[in-house]
Amino acid sequence: MFLRLASGLFCAFLLALPAAAAGLTGVERRMVSTVDAGQDRQLALLEELVAINSGTMNLPGVEAVGKRVAREFEDLGFEVRWIPMAEAGRAGHLVAVHKGGGGGRRMLLIGHLDTVFEPDSPFKGYVRSGDTVTGPGVNDMKGGIVIMIGALRAMKAAGTLKRADVTVVLTGDEERVGRPVEIARRDLLAAAETSDVALDFEGLATEDGADMGSIARRSSNTWTVRVKAKPGHSSGIFSEAAGYGAIYDLARILDAFREQLREPNATFNVGLVLGGSDAALNSAGTGGKASGKGNIIAGEALAVGDLRTLSNAQTLRIKTRMETIVRDSLPGARASLEFSEGYPAMPPTEGSRRLLGELNKVNAALGYPQMGELDPLKRGAGDIAFVSHLVDGLVGMGASGEGAHAPGETMDIPAMRRQTRRAALLMSRLADTPRTR
């Protein structure tokens, strides 16, 4: 009776998989079965994490999420450390290490504990409606953490985790990186030094309803131009004695940026402009004050914007051109250009492209469509870029949803199951792939 019941359940499980999934091994089928049976457990953990506000600057909240997640990794046999980041003005990072057999590819799993929603955000709570859940961070990226843990749990159930060498780094400040960056990303870089591949569990990209693979992320750099000029009465504008004023020189600079900085895979934006007799940013850099009158030559002007590129060489090239433009001030004005520490670029590599090929072998085994390569212009900056010069990687192993970074953020439950299956199989196969270094 028991054998007949077990056989019937297994047949039902086979029918639930796409026909092409018949290529799965017995161990892989067990992983898929574990993922499917564990969906409610995943959603319960997600609801628990979402209930803890972990806006980047809510340091106790970020640490609380870290402590909750640490228990999951400890249950899986990982050695877990919490690394405080007071010296960078942030809560800290969670690092979890699993030592396997030592022969397969060493994997670095990357994610983050923080969200953009600080405690004063009105967007709170967790709501499920059919196959969609809504709440702060369900997609970016508490859903990704849940997928990561669910995949590792499936590996343990199937016996593949015991031979896997895995390091997990969950930063506490991905949304607002601590300063200085060399301290804030010190532990992530150290983990990459002893890894062969990196898997980033931020959101899955989709295009026209199809899941896409990501092997590149563009940089994100913030710049500020400040202009000081000789103030005076407007009747003297353009004269040798008065000059052109700060606003005219700032307009010259911004228009030159528009005309001279355009090139493939790079975007340039001006997000904030202030000018007048005086002009100053607020402490957060999100606004400011300016005063003046129509009959006064502007003494101060400033603009804030960002620059996104596909390679660090491209960033350097464009920065150099910006500096040249800024130096060529109009008479009576003096301009300066400042860049804040930002995210480097993750350019596409052949190694990362091969890794996407391995993921597509997993897709074929599961009966899923092949994942095309996402245009990097459609992918924002992220932590994996800090280590992309050390290790090849894939981006977007996490959740799928809508409205990340905005009230109403959602996560798709069927995509969570799909992504957890993919991650479990890919990591198990990588654990059996001999190291190249």
Residue pairs with C-beta under 8 A, 6 or more apart in sequence:
13 29
13 32
13 33
13 36
14 22
16 36
17 24
17 32
17 366
17 367
18 366
18 367
18 368
19 367
20 364
20 365
20 366
20 367
21 32
21 365
21 366
21 367
23 364
23 365
24 32
24 365
24 366
24 425
27 158
27 159
27 160
27 428
28 158
28 365
28 425
28 428
30 157
30 158
31 154
31 155
31 157
31 158
31 160
31 421
31 424
31 425
31 428
32 154
32 366
32 421
32 424
32 425
34 153
34 154
34 157
34 158
34 424
35 150
35 151
35 154
35 417
35 420
35 421
35 424
36 417
38 150
38 153
38 154
39 413
39 416
39 417
41 150
42 146
42 147
42 149
42 150
42 416
42 420
43 128
43 133
43 146
43 413
45 72
45 146
45 149
46 126
46 133
46 138
46 142
46 143
46 146
46 411
47 126
47 133
47 135
48 68
49 65
49 68
49 69
49 137
49 142
49 145
49 146
50 125
50 126
50 135
50 136
50 137
50 138
50 142
51 126
52 61
52 64
52 65
52 68
53 61
53 115
53 117
53 118
53 119
53 121
53 124
53 136
54 61
54 62
54 64
54 65
54 113
54 114
54 115
54 137
55 61
55 62
55 114
55 115
55 116
55 117
55 118
55 119
55 121
56 62
56 90
56 114
56 115
56 116
56 118
56 172
56 173
56 174
56 175
56 176
57 118
57 176
58 118
58 119
59 90
59 91
59 172
60 91
61 91
61 119
62 90
62 91
62 92
62 113
62 114
62 172
62 173
63 82
63 91
63 92
63 172
65 113
65 142
66 82
66 91
66 92
66 93
66 94
66 113
66 170
66 172
67 82
69 94
69 113
69 145
69 149
69 170
70 80
70 82
70 94
70 96
72 149
73 80
73 94
73 96
73 149
73 152
73 168
74 80
76 98
76 149
76 152
76 153
76 156
76 161
77 98
77 156
77 161
78 96
78 97
78 98
78 166
78 168
79 96
79 97
79 98
79 99
80 94
80 95
80 96
81 94
81 95
81 96
82 92
82 93
82 94
83 92
83 93
83 94
83 95
83 187
84 91
84 92
85 91
85 92
85 93
85 172
85 173
85 178
85 183
85 184
87 183
88 173
88 178
88 179
88 180
88 183
88 184
89 178
89 179
90 172
90 173
90 176
90 178
90 184
91 113
91 114
91 172
91 173
92 172
93 169
93 170
93 171
93 172
93 187
93 188
94 113
94 168
94 169
94 170
94 172
95 167
95 168
95 169
95 170
95 187
95 191
96 167
96 168
96 170
97 166
97 167
97 168
98 161
98 164
98 165
98 166
98 167
99 165
100 161
100 162
100 163
100 164
100 165
100 166
100 431
101 162
101 163
101 164
101 165
101 431
102 165
103 163
103 434
103 435
104 163
104 164
104 165
104 430
104 431
104 432
104 433
104 434
104 435
105 165
105 196
105 197
105 430
105 431
105 433
105 434
105 435
105 436
106 165
106 166
106 167
106 194
106 195
106 196
106 197
106 435
107 164
107 165
107 166
107 167
107 195
107 196
107 197
107 198
107 199
107 427
107 430
107 431
108 167
108 168
108 169
108 191
108 192
108 195
108 197
108 198
108 199
108 387
108 391
108 393
109 148
109 166
109 167
109 168
109 169
109 198
109 199
109 201
110 169
110 170
110 171
110 188
110 198
110 199
110 200
110 201
110 383
110 384
110 387
110 393
111 141
111 144
111 145
111 148
111 168
111 169
111 170
111 171
111 200
111 201
111 202
111 398
112 141
112 170
112 171
112 172
112 173
112 174
112 175
112 202
112 383
113 145
113 170
113 171
113 172
114 171
114 172
114 173
114 174
114 175
114 176
115 136
115 137
115 140
115 141
115 142
115 175
116 140
116 175
116 405
117 123
117 124
117 136
117 137
121 136
121 407
122 407
123 136
123 407
123 408
123 409
124 135
124 136
125 135
126 133
126 134
126 135
126 138
127 133
127 134
127 135
128 134
131 412
131 413
131 414
132 401
132 410
132 411
132 412
132 413
133 410
133 411
133 413
134 408
134 409
134 410
134 411
135 409
136 409
137 143
137 409
138 399
138 401
138 409
138 410
138 411
139 203
139 398
139 399
139 400
139 401
139 402
139 403
139 404
139 409
139 410
139 411
140 202
140 203
140 399
140 404
140 405
140 409
141 174
141 201
141 202
141 203
141 398
141 399
143 203
143 398
143 399
143 401
143 411
143 416
144 201
144 202
144 203
144 397
144 398
144 399
145 170
145 201
146 399
146 416
147 201
147 397
147 398
147 399
147 416
147 419
147 420
147 423
148 168
148 201
148 397
148 398
148 423
150 416
150 420
150 423
150 424
151 420
151 421
151 423
151 424
151 427
152 161
152 166
152 424
152 427
154 420
154 421
154 424
155 161
155 164
155 424
155 427
155 428
156 162
158 424
158 428
160 427
160 428
160 431
160 432
161 431
163 431
163 432
164 427
164 428
164 430
164 431
165 431
166 427
167 191
167 194
167 195
169 187
169 188
169 191
171 184
171 185
171 188
171 383
173 184
174 382
174 383
177 184
177 185
177 341
177 343
178 184
179 341
180 341
181 341
181 386
185 383
185 386
188 383
188 386
188 387
189 386
189 387
189 390
191 387
192 198
192 387
192 390
192 391
193 390
195 390
195 391
196 391
196 435
196 436
196 437
197 355
197 391
197 392
197 393
197 394
197 430
198 384
198 387
198 388
198 391
198 392
198 393
198 394
199 393
199 394
199 397
199 423
199 426
199 427
200 382
200 383
200 384
200 393
200 394
200 395
200 396
200 397
200 398
201 397
201 398
201 423
202 382
202 395
202 396
202 397
202 398
203 396
203 398
203 399
203 400
203 401
203 404
204 211
204 212
204 396
204 397
204 398
204 399
204 400
204 415
204 419
205 211
205 212
205 214
205 374
205 378
205 379
205 396
206 212
206 400
207 372
207 374
207 378
210 369
210 371
210 372
211 368
211 369
211 371
211 400
211 415
211 418
212 371
212 372
212 373
212 374
212 396
213 356
213 359
213 360
213 371
213 372
213 373
213 374
213 394
213 396
214 373
214 374
214 376
214 379
214 394
214 395
214 396
215 348
215 349
215 352
215 353
215 355
215 356
215 373
215 393
215 394
215 395
216 310
216 345
216 346
216 347
216 348
216 352
216 376
216 379
216 395
217 343
217 345
217 346
217 376
217 379
217 380
217 381
217 382
217 384
217 385
217 388
217 395
218 265
218 267
218 308
218 309
218 310
218 345
218 346
218 376
218 377
218 379
218 380
218 381
219 307
219 308
219 309
219 310
219 312
219 315
219 342
219 343
219 344
219 345
219 381
219 385
220 306
220 307
220 308
220 342
220 343
220 380
220 381
221 306
221 307
221 308
221 309
221 315
221 319
221 339
221 340
221 342
221 343
222 304
222 305
222 306
222 339
222 340
222 342
223 304
223 305
223 306
223 307
223 322
223 337
223 338
223 339
223 340
224 281
224 302
224 303
224 304
224 337
224 338
224 340
225 250
225 253
225 254
225 302
225 303
225 326
225 335
225 336
225 337
226 300
226 301
226 302
226 335
226 336
226 338
227 246
227 247
227 249
227 250
227 253
227 275
227 300
227 301
227 302
227 329
227 333
227 334
227 335
227 336
228 246
228 299
228 300
228 333
228 334
228 335
229 243
229 244
229 245
229 246
229 249
229 297
229 298
229 299
229 300
229 301
229 332
229 333
229 334
230 242
230 243
230 245
230 297
230 299
230 332
230 333
231 245
231 277
231 296
231 297
231 298
231 299
232 242
232 296
232 297
233 242
233 295
233 296
233 297
234 294
234 295
234 296
234 297
235 295
236 242
236 297
237 244
237 245
237 297
238 244
240 331
242 297
242 332
243 297
243 330
243 331
243 332
243 333
244 330
244 331
244 332
244 333
245 297
245 298
245 299
245 332
245 333
246 275
246 279
246 298
246 299
246 300
246 301
246 333
247 275
247 276
247 298
247 301
248 298
248 330
248 333
249 301
249 329
249 330
249 333
249 335
250 273
250 275
250 301
250 302
250 303
250 335
252 330
253 303
253 325
253 326
253 335
254 270
254 273
254 303
256 325
257 268
257 270
257 322
257 325
258 268
260 321
260 325
261 268
261 307
261 318
261 321
261 322
262 268
263 314
263 318
265 309
265 310
265 314
265 376
265 377
266 307
266 308
266 309
266 310
266 314
266 318
267 307
267 308
267 377
268 305
268 306
268 307
268 308
268 318
269 305
269 306
269 307
270 303
270 304
270 305
271 304
271 305
271 306
272 281
272 286
272 287
272 288
272 303
272 304
272 305
273 301
273 302
273 303
273 304
274 280
274 281
274 288
274 289
274 290
274 301
274 302
274 303
275 290
275 292
275 298
275 300
275 301
275 302
276 290
276 291
276 292
276 296
276 298
276 299
276 300
276 301
277 291
277 292
277 293
277 296
277 298
277 299
277 300
278 290
278 291
278 292
278 299
278 300
279 288
279 289
279 290
279 300
279 301
279 302
280 288
280 289
280 290
280 300
280 302
281 287
281 288
281 302
281 304
282 288
282 289
285 304
288 302
290 300
292 298
306 342
307 315
307 318
307 319
307 322
308 381
309 315
309 318
309 345
310 345
310 347
310 348
310 376
311 345
311 347
312 344
312 345
312 347
314 345
315 344
315 345
319 339
322 337
323 337
326 335
326 336
326 337
327 335
329 335
342 381
343 381
343 382
343 385
343 386
344 385
344 386
344 388
344 389
345 385
345 388
346 382
346 384
346 385
346 388
346 393
346 395
347 388
348 373
348 376
349 388
349 392
351 392
352 392
352 393
352 394
353 373
354 392
355 392
355 393
355 394
356 371
356 373
356 394
358 426
358 429
358 430
359 371
359 394
359 422
359 426
360 370
360 371
361 429
362 422
362 425
362 426
362 429
363 369
363 370
363 371
363 422
364 370
365 425
366 421
366 422
366 425
368 418
368 422
374 396
379 395
379 396
382 395
384 393
384 395
387 393
397 419
397 422
397 423
398 419
399 411
399 412
399 415
399 416
399 419
400 411
400 412
400 415
400 416
400 419
401 409
401 410
401 411
401 412
401 415
402 408
402 409
402 410
403 409
403 410
